[in-house]
Amino acid sequence: DRKNKNIIKGKIYSLIGREVKRFETNGDFYIWNGCDNEGKVVPQGSYMIVIDGEREFTKKFFKMK
């Protein structure tokens, strides 16, 4: 039942620690469009994602064009 799904909150950071994007979803996944909180496309490079949901984790990833 979708009503019982946990809300997943996440933040994407640059490797220097600047918050790039904050998001919230009640689905099973989130697809980032590559834009920051102001809607501007962020440059190619390494980022970290921090997920806070049913479980919590941090993962480094590389954004390509």
Backbone hydrogen bonds in HBPLUS format (Angstrom, degrees):
<---DONOR---> <-ACCEPTOR-->    atom                        ^
c    i                          cat <-CA-CA->   ^        H-A-AA   ^      H-
h    n   atom  resd res      DA  || num        DHA   H-A  angle D-A-AA Bond
n    s   type  num  typ     dist DA aas  dist angle  dist       angle   num
A0004-ASN N   A0001-ASP O   3.12 MM   3  5.74 151.6  2.21 116.1 123.4     1
A0005-LYS N   A0002-ARG O   3.15 MM   3  5.32 166.1  2.17 109.4 113.6     2
A0008-ILE N   A0025-THR O   2.70 MM  17  5.30 173.2  1.70 173.2 170.7     3
A0025-THR N   A0008-ILE O   2.87 MM  17  5.30 158.2  1.91 152.1 159.5     4
A0009-LYS N   A0052-ASP O   3.01 MM  43  5.21 176.1  2.01 142.2 142.4     5
A0052-ASP N   A0009-LYS O   2.74 MM  43  5.21 166.6  1.76 170.2 168.3     6
A0010-GLY N   A0023-PHE O   2.96 MM  13  5.34 163.7  1.98 148.4 147.4     7
A0023-PHE N   A0010-GLY O   2.91 MM  13  5.34 166.0  1.93 150.5 151.1     8
A0011-LYS N   A0050-VAL O   2.97 MM  39  5.33 148.6  2.07 143.6 153.6     9
A0050-VAL N   A0011-LYS O   2.86 MM  39  5.33 163.9  1.89 160.0 165.4    10
A0012-ILE N   A0021-LYS O   2.72 MM   9  5.01 156.5  1.78 151.1 156.4    11
A0020-VAL N   A0012-ILE O   2.67 MM   8  5.44 166.9  1.69 156.1 158.8    12
A0021-LYS N   A0012-ILE O   3.20 MM   9  5.01 158.2  2.25 131.0 135.7    13
A0013-TYR N   A0048-MET O   2.76 MM  35  5.15 163.9  1.79 155.0 160.7    14
A0048-MET N   A0013-TYR O   2.88 MM  35  5.15 160.0  1.92 146.8 152.6    15
A0014-SER N   A0018-ARG O   2.88 MM   4  5.30 159.1  1.92 148.4 153.7    16
A0017-GLY N   A0014-SER O   2.96 MM   3  5.37 160.4  1.99 116.4 119.9    17
A0037-ASN N   A0020-VAL O   2.92 MM  17  6.31 132.7  2.15 169.4 163.5    18
A0042-VAL N   A0034-GLY O   2.93 MM   8  6.07 170.4  1.94 164.4 164.1    19
A0036-ASP N   A0040-LYS O   2.78 MM   4  5.46 152.9  1.85 146.8 152.1    20
A0039-GLY N   A0036-ASP O   2.99 MM   3  5.26 165.5  2.01 114.1 117.9    21
A0045-GLY N   A0063-LYS O   3.04 MM  18  5.32 150.6  2.13 135.8 144.6    22
A0063-LYS N   A0045-GLY O   2.74 MM  18  5.32 164.7  1.76 164.1 159.3    23
A0047-TYR N   A0061-PHE O   2.81 MM  14  5.45 162.6  1.84 162.6 166.8    24
A0061-PHE N   A0047-TYR O   2.81 MM  14  5.45 162.5  1.84 154.7 157.8    25
A0049-ILE N   A0059-LYS O   2.82 MM  10  5.37 162.6  1.85 154.6 159.8    26
A0059-LYS N   A0049-ILE O   2.94 MM  10  5.37 153.9  2.01 149.3 157.9    27
A0051-ILE N   A0057-PHE O   2.88 MM   6  5.44 167.2  1.90 166.6 170.1    28
A0057-PHE N   A0051-ILE O   3.14 MM   6  5.44 152.5  2.21 139.0 146.6    29
A0053-GLY N   A0055-ARG O   3.16 MM   2  5.05 153.9  2.23 126.8 132.9    30
